[in-house]
Amino acid sequence: MNFSQVQQSQAGSYSVIVSNVVGTAISASAVLTVVVSATKPTLHIKSPKSKQSLDSSVFTVSGIASDNAGVANVYYSLNGSGWSSASTANGWANWTANVMLTPGTNTIQAYAADSSGNVSATDTVSFMHVSKTVLTVHNTVGGKISPNYNGKLLQIGENYSMTAKAEKGFAFTNWTGSVTTNGAKLEFTMASNLTFTANFVDIAAPTLSIESPKSKQHLNSSSSVFTVTGKAKDNVAVAGVYYSLNGSGWASASTANGWAKWTANATLTTPGTNTIQAYAVDTSGHLSATDSVSFIYVMTAPLTVLINGSGKISPDYNGKLLQIGENYSMTAKPGSGIAFVNWTGSATTNGTTLEFTMTSNLTFTANFSGAVLPAAQPQLIQSQASQPELSKPQLSVQILPPDISDISVGQGMTTISFDSQTNLLYTLESKDSLADTNWTALPVSIIGTGDTVSMTDSNAPPVCRFYRIHAQAAP
């Protein structure tokens, strides 16, 4: 027979008489000896394990206990605190205890007691409570962080480090936030509500190039407005592009795609060499190198060439756009049985080859024999001839009868040949402007022979001069 909840003081021999419930049957006296069990119960902590790391501050300790006569209770203690009774749902075969942990090392102890007052050995387990919190890390444009703990749960009280690494075209400046330092490597001890920012700055200048016009390109246009095109880029963003034509002030270009491509409308006022310059600026204020392109602006105008009579012109520039300021020549070629008379219009000459410098509104007419010419009157004859000088003087000669057969210009001299009449005294006169009212007699005179004669102005200036031949009876 087993009795529970028997104390050591109750051990011994007892006299026992057994009877029925009505007392009509009574047994003989018997001796009952009570012996208290000396076997100790056993207990084992199953969770946590030794040296285990736990994240949560609230934890349920669990274990098992047993005894030959039955476990009466299980007691536990956390970190040396007072002993508390655990809980069970199956007679202490399994037991639990809810505890509140402190950061760092925690120690849980537990023992079991049976109904005889025997207690088990105390089981002890030491483990870690790792308290964690979220770290916030930011970085500006232009760099990375390694390792990047942003949003990670880190152990409070533990030491960590992160290193800021700048990308190409950027430089690291500093760490700001919960800690400020200029060093790229940030070392810190984790705590609640930590925030860090790695700051980088743009150090790269943008780039720019002019795509059109090309260097030394000839722009042939009757319009003075043309469009410059180019491209620009930056490691962050281009803020603007500026251009200048021939050293004028800087003006803003235009773009439709964030300056990847840009355009600028420029007005040319100078035929010949023009220079376009451009540079870009980024959002940090850095300037690109200035790109410069020199090109040739060719200004053109149409030429009008007419034919009076039967003949041809080679080359025939009629209606063609010719470059203003450029020298050209045309040769008149009469048809069969036809003679060339002269060139008239913007220039007058008897030579078949007309040499001229292109300007606006030029008109020339090649006259051939059989053509209807204006009534005889004094004429202005303009001639150009080859000279060794770089600029060719344009010579205007006003001639009165007799007829001029040839005019030659060169080396500072002008020679006029004409058909003379006998017994006439011919004198060469000149003036340098049609506005002059007086003609000046040159020290050149000759008596006509009836043949072709020549008179020479040996001091002809390299500019326009007008001539006339005065005829009178020879003395």
Buried (B, 14 or more C-beta within 10 A) or exposed (E): EEEEEBEEEEEEEEEEEEEEEEEEEEEEEEEEEEEBBEEBBBBBBBBBEEEBEBEEEEBEBBBBBBBEBBBBBBBBBBEEEEEBEBEBEEEBEBBBBEBEBEBEEBEBBBBBBBBBBBBBEBBEBBBBBBBBBEBBBEBBEBBEBEEEBBEBBBBBEEEBEBBBBBBEBBBBBBBBBBEEEEEBEBEBEBEEEBEBBBBBBBBBBBBBBBBBBEEEEEBEBEEBEBEBEBBBBBBBBBBBBBBBBBEEEEEEBEBEEEBEBBBBEBEBEEBEEBEBBBBBBBEBEBEBEEBEBBBBBBBBBBBBBEBBBBBEBEEEBBEBBBBBEEEBEBBBBBBEEBEBBBBBBBBBBBBBEBBBBBEEEBEBBBBBBBBEEEEEEEBEBBBBBEBEEEEBBBBBBBBEEBEBEEBBBBEBEBBBBBBBBEEBBBBBBBBEEEEEEEBEEBEBBBBBEEEEBBBBBEEBEBEBBBBBBEBEEEE
